[in-house]
Amino acid sequence: MNSPIEKIKQMVDKLGSQKEVAKVLNISEPYLSDILKGKRSISKRIADALGFELRWVDLNEVEIPMVNIPIIGTISEKGIKINDTERITT
């Protein structure tokens, strides 16, 4: 299934402009533009209009796996040292 953003992009392609999609969704064109740029979130009303359901997830009830990330470098006053190669940042 497409994401809400993908569906909005498809609507823009079909209707020809963000202005037309904004009219259909009953929102301002700048608000729609911000959604497409990732600057604003999609509201429940917009999600409903697009046929999506927004759900809240309680992160206290979700198991989040721990990931071990190897340390490949160090940061010092001189710069960053990665795998024995000094990179000066000054």
C-alpha positions, 0 to 999 in steps of 0.5 A: 500500500502507498503511503499518504505522501505517495498518494498525495503525489499521485493526486498531484500528477492526476489533477495537475497541480498542488493547488488542485489537490489542496482544494480537494483536501480543503487545505491551503496550498502552502500547507500541502507543500509543507506536507510534501516537503516533510515540514508538516505532519498529516492530520487525522482529517487529511489521512481520513480523506486519503483513506488512511487510518492514523493510530497512536503507538504507545512506545512503552508497549512496543519492543524496540530491539537494541542494536550494537554499533561498532565504534570506528573512530574517535573525536578529539580536539584535533579532529576525527580519527577514523580507522587510524586515519587522522582527519583534521577539522580545523 
